[in-house]
Amino acid sequence: VSATYFLARQAMSHKYQVGQLVAVRDDEEEPWQCGRIASVDPILVKRRPRSAPLTFNLVSPLEALDDKDIKGLVGFDQQMRNQLDNGHATPPVGLSPEDQSAYKGMLSKAAWLFANTMLMLAALSPVFFNLVWLTLANVVNKGEDRQDYWWYVLFFDNYFMVVKGGMFTLFFLTFLPKPAGGHKRFLFIMFAVMWPLCSFCIHLLWLALDLHSWGILKLNFPLGASIAVFAWMPVCIFVQYKKSERYFATKRFVVIVVILVADLIFISSSHAIVLGFKSSSEWDFGLPDAQLARAVMDLLWVLGFTQVYMPLLAKVWQIGLFLFDTMAPFPEIVRQRMLYFATVILDMHRYMYLREMLYMARVEVVAFVVLKDMVFDIYHFGIKSSPAFQSLQLMGVPSWKVFLGIAEQRWSKYRYLERLTCLLSVFATCLEVPQRFVAVFTWTIDAEYPHETTTYYFYFAETKVKLANVPVEFDDKFKVWANEKAAERERAAKAVRPKPVRFEVALANEAVQRSGREWGKVWDGFADPSRFRFFQLLTVQLGGIVFCRFWPRMGCKLASSLMLLLAGTMIRLSPSKDALNYVHDHTAPRDLFSWVVPSAILFCDIFELIVVQWLQSADPALIKYRLCRFARLFLDPVLAGMVLSCHICCNSDVYLTFAKLKF
């Protein structure tokens, strides 16, 4: 019997984590005793913080006990008084066994060190790989401005196909449904190899047909990618999925292909925009003040790209997410990872092409756009991360009343800070399409109020947060409900089998218990603890969404400014200066303007990072919650590889226009 129990425990060892509360006993005659897991292989349990870890014949999760066993459980109250055991933090109450298992791994990454490491990798990895790629583009030099055809085919063009193919391989690996037997890795390796292989075969076709024009060679990427995807699709569906799984997997695959095709179209059209901007810079307007006309034309190009073209590209992802939600929905954490990945693609695309145009624009336009963009991000990701500011936004308090000081509600004790924020919001939103029309990513937070409710909306950047089931009035009925919820949370903290809650809500409840009330003192309306705690719970979750949206944008901005600063010089120091001249003349020395513009952009990016990070880290309990949400995204190591490959790939898109393609 003991051997049987031992084998059963070993088989179940993967369900436990160090620090988890369990019930243990040696035989069925003994009462269950509460302890904590000290080791999972083999399973060792500590009944007291300073006791030695022991083995038991019977080990059970607390959730598996029946009501009779729970009443006879020994030592539970003592365990709950020990918030830390074996050096591991106790998971928040209400988490499922899977979320409890994820909590330990998340907690080890929930630190500024991990977040800043991911930021630096996102900013520096594309700089390193893409600079090497650009400097070696013409290492097999044919003289003058001509490239060696085979070096272009095997290295310059195939580099992009290898990186793009690797990114979408990890994309499919992450977002295709996991089959019952697990993903077959050899299929995904085959898919990654197919991208450069298909591109190479198309090059052979052009060579056989003697077609080497710039436009023809630019067809390699969309053709090669399309052939690889559609040839691989039936193999993937029929080899790794059972018959009962194929219909759902096919739906998920089709939606991914829709997004991929739209992405290919927008990459090609973005190349046309850069070349169109370059062409327009050479127009002769024939006006007395040609410089003013030039500046106006540059500004119109920039506004058209940022306020029309990029929202259209973002709508592709919005439609894709809608199709996913209706046809082949994701688990919640996987959907969050999809949102994170989509923001990386959109932000890198936005800043690489925008800043390439600014590199050729008038200095007045550069100064205005860069300064406005910095203020926009500081306002949306820094100031709007304040819980008190979020509360006023949710309640619909007009900014002009705050500015004039006639609003009853306040978010700061300092009037000058409130007025400065109002001025920054005006500058940040000028020449911007209203956010309700361009919002792409929608998050939902359920306030869970059971009586008369309304819906609040909170907008930042291109993101909309829907807060459902918010009380219409904060009356006595609300106070009764809020007090009952607070008592329910206290009972759950002491319960053996607490009511299950979503991961983000469990973390938010914990953050609310540990955060201070300082910001609640700025308005008398928050003197009521029930109302204050209600808004605090909502704003804690809002702050986590804002935080996770800012980090990919900052990585993309730093990568784009560093590439803009270094790429021109590295190309000029290599043989590539003779071949990569289609957009910029790299045979001529860099002038002062070409140094000042990227340096100023990089300075603004670093300043923005420092200010926003300072604004987001005011309350230690809140920043812990935000770091936990960020770390949870990267519990899947495949996502980290996919995000970094996306930074490298999307950062290199614009440089495909540089080659003159003369052989």
GIJOJO-V34383 format. One line per field, one symbol per residue. psi: psi as a letter, one per 30 degrees, with the letter a starting at -180 (. if undefined). burial: 1 if it has 16 or more other C-alpha atoms within 10 Angstrom, else 0. A space follows every 50 residues. Layout:
psi=???
burial=???
This chain:
psi=eeeeeeeeeefgfffllkfkklkllflffllkkkakkfkfiljkkkfleg lkklkkekkkkeffkleeeeegkkgeeeeffjfkkggkkklllgkleeee efeeeeeffileeeeeeeeeeeefeeeeeeeeeefgfhfikglbgklkee eeefdeefeeeeeeeeefeeeeeefkkkleglkjefeeeeeeeeeeeeee eeeeeeeefhjgleeefffeeeeeeeeeefefeeeeefefkleffeeeee eeeeeeeeeeeeeeeeeeeeeeeeeeeeeffgkjfgleifeeeeeeeeee eeeeeefeeeeeeefeeeeeeeeeeeeillleeeeeeeeeeeeeeeeeee eeeefeeefglleeeeeeeeeeeeeeeeeefdeffkeeeeeeeefgkkee eeefggkeklflfjeeeeeeeeeeeeeefkgkkkfffgkekklkkjfgkf bkllklkkkkbgkkkkjlhkkekiaeeeeeeeeeeeeeeeeeffkeilkk lleeeeeeeeeeffllgeffffkffgfjeeeeeeeeeefeeeeeeeefee eeeeeeeeeeeeeeefeeeeefglfffffigeekjgfklkleefeeeeee eeeeeeeeeeeeeeefhekeeeeeeeeeeeeeegfjfeeeeeeeeeeeef ffeffffekfhk.
burial=00000100100000011111111110000011111111110011111100 00101111111100100001001101001100001000111111110001 11110110111000100110111111100110111111011000111110 11101111111111111111111111100000100011001111111111 01100100000100001101110111011001000110011000110011 11101110110011011101101110110010000000000001101110 11101110111111011101101100011100011111111111111111 11111111111100110011111111111111111111111111000010 01100000111100000110110110111000001001111010101010 00000111111111111111100000010001001000100110111100 00111111111100000011110001000111111111111111111111 11111111111111101111110011111110111110000001101111 11011001100110111000111111111111110000111111111111 1111111111100
